[in-house]
Amino acid sequence: MTANSTSVVMMRRMSKRFKNVVALDRVDFEVRPQEIVGLVGENGAGKSTLMKILIGLYQPDDGEYLLNGRPIKFRTPQEAMRQGVGMVFQEGCMVQNLSVQDNVFLGHEDGFRRWRVLDRGAMRRECKAILDRVNLRLDPDTLVRELPPAERQMVEIARLLWLLKRYGAPNPVMILDEPTTVLQEKEVATLFAALREIKKEASIVLISHRLEEVIENSNRIVIFKDGKYVDQMPAAGADIHRIEELMVGRGMRGNHYSEDKQRIPAPNERLRLENVSKKGFFEPMSFSLREGEIISLVGLIGSGKEELTKCLLGVARFDGGRVFVEGKERTIRSPSDAIRHGIGHVPIDRRQEGLALDFNVADNINMLVLRRLKAHGLISPRRERENALHWVEDGRIKTPSVKTKCGNLSGGNQQKVVISKWLSSGVNILVLDHPTRGIDVGAKEEIFKRIRALADHGMSLIIMCDTLEEDIGLGNRMIIMKDGKVTREVECPGDAKPTPQDVIEAIV
């Protein structure tokens, strides 16, 4: 990669090793003024490692880092921030029980002190001005925990932009790590509309597994694989299939959802809902789920599908109707009731709801089966290890050890741990809420194959996916909801799948 006289960031031959793992191997990377550069690659490709070097969180083993044409080496993120380089992390870093205003100025309150007393009025006015820059109309006194995910994300971006400009750097660089992972479609549109405005005064590095949004919203796309720079291309006219092939090192066209492995469900019912309802969310509805069947539950926000699954999982309660599991009527008043009746749940936010991130892989997999792992009244370490090793192998979980913290695994492997936890528990019905969200294209393919294998072994699944293509490609049948009603049921045989356009009319 040749240096450009107008480059804001130029990194050449960057290398980083962690013990015996080469995270970056002589990587080149460039950021130009007032552009959005999309950085893509599978988990473990080196994207996050390079960005942490960029902000001074990691130190490279080798390579050259130029900022605005001058060699530089940051030792801390604070140093990088003062020079105009900052990052919004995927997990977020705001204090949930503080207000928006207090989060924006956290650690930088001295500029608002008058005779050692904070001028709250001045802080409020400045906070509103900061939020206005990203078209965010919020009361600065609102607690962060009360904000929806999109607004929390925008507050972090507004705060970072303010800090970068506060230090007076000539060409600020803002790094966004998976900013849309927990956002809905309308929220994503709002975010990118704001980023297009921010681009007028800062450069943006966008890391995302959602290749469609990278192509649509970037100026240029850079591709990493196995710690190496692979290629770059203009976003305009980029071919998503070509990007996928460069990321994973093989073709991704064709049988993407393993449709050839779709099985015909057994005739016996695993689950039957009769006239179940929830006032204000969905009207009386009925459907059944057979052994080995995959049902895609499809609908926009407010269609009622989320509340339906909450009732099925015991997080909320049905107002009326009957639930039958394996032919027997059951009452589900709590998540423990659902688990006892063989119903498991892979949540949309695996990090917050699906895993104990500070616990290791074995602890997470064994969490629901500790009673089974006892010997002479005490939990047996040998049985714990054997059970965990079995499911790690069965689920093809890539981890150095079953003692590795789940927080240190890639997103795809974290999702595999969540699924393995439920399989270990022996449930026969699994609700998968956006199972591939925040997962790279190669890991998605593994999850798709895993879903097929579960169905092939008799597991019954209800899925809600990120895209209609996933819902159609994976499901035996689609149940489409709109305004709290089932508007249509669509069969999805492997050799005659409907198109997304066939489904959209029933959704909207």
N, C-alpha and C positions, 0 to 999 in steps of 0.2 A: 504494500500500500504506500503510495507516494504522498509525501507531506504536501498539504495545500496551504498556501499562505494565509488563507482565510479560516483555517481550521480553528475551532475553539479548543477541542481536545484532540490530541494525536498520541496514541499509544502504539509503540512498536516493540515487537518481539517480547511481549509480556509473558512471563513464566511464573508458575506458582505450584509448589509441591507440598502436600500434606503427608508426611511420613512416606509411605510407598505409593501414594496415589498422586498422579500428575493431574492437577486440576486445570492448569493452563499450560499450553505448549507453544511458546513463541507466537503469541496471538497479536494481530494488528487490529486496531479499532480507531475510528474517527468520528467526531461530532462536529458538524458545521453550524454556522450561525443561523438562528431562526428556522430550524428544521425539527421535525419529529422523525427520529430514526428508530425503527422497530428492530429489536434484538430478539431473535428466536432461536430455539434449539430445545432438545429434550432435557428433562431433568438430569443434572450431572454434566451438561454440555460445557459448563464454565461461565455462564452468563452472570450469575450472582457473584461468583468469585471475582470476576473482572470489575463489576460495579463496586464491590467492597474495596478493591484497590483504588478505584477512581475516587472514592470518598475518604480514603485514609484509614478504613477499618482493618484492612489487611495490608501487609507490606510485600511487594513482589520479590521473588528470588532473582529475577533478571528482567531487563527491558528498560525502555525509555518512555517517560511520560512528559508530554509537552502540553502546557496550558496557555492558550493565546500566544503560541510560538516560543514560550520560555520553558526550559526544563524545570520540573517541580517534583517534590516528593512530600506527600502529606503523611504525617504521623498520627493524626487523629481526625475524626469527622469534623471537629470544631475548626481545625485549620482549613479543611476543605470548604466548609461553609463560609468562612471569612474571605475565601478566594472565589466564592460564587458557585460551588458545586455541592449539591445536596440530594438526598434521596428520601422518598416516601416508601416505606417497607410494606410488603403484602399484609403482615399481621397488624400494622398500625402501631402507633406509639403514643396515643393520647391517654390521659387520665380520665377514666369514665365518669367518676363522681365529681369532676370539676366542670365549670361552665366552659362554653366555647371561648369566651374572652380570656379566661384564666389559662386555658390550654394554648391559645395563640401566643400569649406573651410569657409563658412559663420560662423562667430563667432569664428574662429580658425586661423585668419590671422596673429596673433602675431609671430608665429613661422617662418614667411617668411619676417619679417621686418629686414632691414639692415639700421642702422642709421635712424630709424623712417620712412623709406621709404619701401614700399612693393616691394619685388623682384619678379616681374611678371614672369620673366623667370624661376625662381625656382618653382614658383607655377604651371606654365604650365607643367614643366617636372614631378613634383610630381603628378599632376592630370592625365597625360597620363599613368603614372605607375599604379595609382589606377584603372583607367578604364581598363587597360590591364589585371588586375587580374581577371576581370569578362568577358574577351574577348570582350570588347566594344571598337570599333575603331571609335572614335569621335574626332572632333576638339574641344578642351576645350573652345574655344571662342564662340561656338554655343549657341544661346539663348535657354533656356529650352522650351519655348513655340513653338519652331520650331521642336522639337523632336516628333516622334511618341510615343504612349503610352508605348510600350515595352521598348524603350530606356530611357524614363523618369523613368520607374520603375527600370531599371538596374542602372541608375545613383544614385538613392536613396539607392539601396542596396550596391553599391560600396562605397558610402559616409559612410553608417552605418558601413560597414566592416572596413573601414579605421579608423573611430573613435574608434571602439571597440579595434582594435589592437594598436592604438596610446596610449591608457591608459595602455597597457601591461597586461591585464587580462589573466590568464592562460587558461581559457576555455570560450571564448566568446559565448554568446547566442543571436541569431538574430530571432526576431519574425516578421513574414510576415502575414499581415491581408488581405486576399482576393487579392493576388498579380496578379491574372490572369483575374480579372473581365472584364477589357476592352481590353484584348489581343486577337489577332487572333491565329489560330492554330499553325502557324510557329513561332510566337513570343513566345507562351507558351513553345514550344520545346526548343527554345533558352534560355529562362529563367531557365528551369529545368536543362539544360545541365550546365549552370553556377552554379546553386545551388549544383549540385553534386560535383563540384570542391571546392566550398566554404565549403562544409561539411568536407573537409579534415582538416580545421583549425578552424571551429566553429560549434556549434550545432544550429539547425534551428527548430523553431516551425512554422508550416504551418497551417493557418486557411483558410479553403476554403469550399464553398458549392458544388464544383465540385468533387463529391466523386470518380469519375474515376481517376482524376489526383492525388488525395490524396493516393489512393491505389497504383497507379503506381509509385509514386515518394517518398513515405514515407518508413521508416523502421518500424514504429509502429503507431497505430491509437488509439486515446483516444476519447471516446464518452461522451458528456454531454447532460443532459436533465433537463429542469426546475431548473437550478441552482445546479444540483447534478452530481457527477461522476457516470456514469452508468457501463462502461466496457472499457477494452482495448484489443487489439489483434495485432499480427504481421500483417504487411501490405501484406506480401507474402501470396497469397491464400485467402485473405479476401473476403467475400461474400458481395457484394454491397447491396443486398436486406436485409441481416441480419443487416447491419449497419443502413439502412433506418428504419427498424423496431425498433431498439434500440433508434434511434433519436426521432421518433414521437410517440412511444409507441403503435403502432398497425401495422398490416401487410400492406405492400405497393405493393404486387404483384397483377397481374391481370389487372383490368380495369383502368390502371394508367391515361390514357388520356380521361376518360369518353366516350369511343367510343360508348357505348350503348346509349348515349344521342345525338349522331350525327344526325342532321336532314337533310332531303332532301330539298335543297334550293327551294325557290319559282321560278317560271319561269321568272318573270319580272327582267330585268337588272337594277342594280343600277349604274353600271359603265361600259363604253365600251371605249376601246382604239383602234383607227384605224390607223395603220401604223405610230405610234409615233416613233421618233428617236432622238438620241443625238450624234452628230459627235464625234468620238473618244471613245464613251462609249457603245452604243448599236445601232444596225441596226433596220430598220423599223420592228415593231412587233405589233400584235393585240391580244387582249383577252378581255373577258367580265367577270364581277363579278355580281352574282345574289343576290337577297335579301336572307339573312340568310346563305350565302355561306362563307366558310373559304378557301381562296386560300393560299397555302404555296409557297412562292417565294424562289427558291433554286438555289444555285450556289456558286462557290468559289469567293474569293476576285478577282476583276477585271472582273467578269462575266457580270457586268452591272446592277445587281439588285439594288445596293445601289443608283446609279445615276437615275435609273428609278423611284424609290420611291421619290427621291429628286425633280424630275420634277413634279411628281404627287402632291407633297405637296407644290409646289411653291418656294422651296429653290433654285432650278435651273429651266431652261426652256427647253422644247422640241424644237428641231430644226424644226421638221415637224410633220405632223399627226393631228388627231382630237381627242378630248376628249368629251365624252357624259356622263352627270350625270342625272339620272332619265329621260333619253330619250332626253335631251336638250343639244345642243353643248355648251361647256363652254370653256373659256380661263382662264388659271391659270398662272398668272405672279408673284404671291407673296403668302406667307402663308395666308395672310388675304383673298385672293381670294379662296384658298382651303377651309378655314373655312366657308366662306360665302356659298360655294357650298356643305357643309355638310361633308367635309373630315377632320378627325382628325388624330393625330399622337402621339403614345407613343414611345418616343425615346429610343435608346440603353443606353444613359447616363441620367438616370432620375434625378440624383442629379444636373447636370449642365444644362440640357436642358428641363427637364420636370417639375421641381418644383422651387419655390422660397423658399429655405430651411429656411430662417430666418422669413418667414411668417407662420402663423398658418394654420391648416387644413382647416378651413372655408375660409380663404382668398384664398387659392389655389383652392379649389373646385369652388368658386364663381368667379374666375378670368375672365372667358369668358362670364359671364351672368349678370354683374352688372347693365346693362340697364334694365333687367327684374326685378330687385330687388328694383326698385325705387318706392317711394310713395310720391306723391305731389312734384315731381321733385328732391327729395333727396333719396339717397340710404337708405333703411329701415334696421336698425340693426335686427329687428324681422325677416324680410324676409331672410336676410343673414343667420341667425342662423337656421331658419327652413329648408332652402334649404340644408345647410351643414349637418344638422342632418339627413335629408332624405337620402342623398347619403352615409353618414357614415354607416347608418343602412343597406341600400341596398347593399353596397359593403363589408359589414362585416369588416370594418376598425377598428382595435384595437388601440384605442387612449384614454388617460384619459379624453380628452375634445376636442371639436372642436377648442379650443383656444390653443392647444398644438402646438408648433413649429414642422413643418414637418421634420426639421433636427434631431429631437429627436426620430423619429419613426424608427422601423426596416425597412430593405430593402423591405420586402414583403408588409408592410403597406404603405410605400411610393409609391410603384407601384400601389396599390389600389387607392390611392389618385389621381395619374395621370389619371388612367382610369376613375374614378368618375368625374374628372374635364371635361373630354370630353363627358361623358354621360350627364352631367348636361347641356352642351352646345347644345345638341340636334343633334349632327352629326349622320349620317346614315352609314358612311363608316369610318372604323378605320384601320390605318396602325400600326401594332405592330412590332417594331424592337427589336428582342431578348427580349421578354417580361419577361423571367424568369432568366435573367442574374444576378448573384450575390444574388440569393434568395435561401433560404434553401428548403429542399425537401418537408416539410409540407406546406410551403407557395406556392411552385410550384403547388402542387395539388389543392390548392384553386384557383390559377390563371387559371389553366386548366378548372376547373369547371365554373369559371367566363366567360371564353371565350366561352364555350359551351352555357351558359345561354344567353349571348349576341346574339349569332347566333340564338338561339331558339326564341328570341324576335324580330328577323328580322334584326339585325345589320349585315352588310356585312364587312368582315375582310380580310385584306392581312397581313400575318405573315411571319417573317423571324426569325428562331429559332436558338438556340445554337447547337442543334444536329439534325441529320436526323430523329432520332426516334421521336422527338417532331414534326418536320414538317410532318412526315407521320401520326403520331398518331392523330394530331389535324385537319389536312386539309381534306376538301372534294375533293380537287384537288391540284395537284402540277404542277407548271410551272417551268421547269428546264432551267437555262440559262448557257451558256458557251461562253466566248469570245465575248460577246455582242449579242449573238443570242439565240433565244428560240430553244433548241434542242429536247425537248419533253414535252408533257403534260400527266400527269398520274392521272387517277381517283383513289381516295382513299375511296371506300365505307367502312362503318364501319365493315362489316363482311369479307372483303377481302383486307386488307391493304398490299401493297407491302413491301418487306424487304429493309433495307438500302442498301444491296448489289445490289438489283434490280435497285437502283437509282444511285449508285456511277458511273457506266459506263457512264451514260449520263452527269455527272458533270465533270469528269476528261477527 
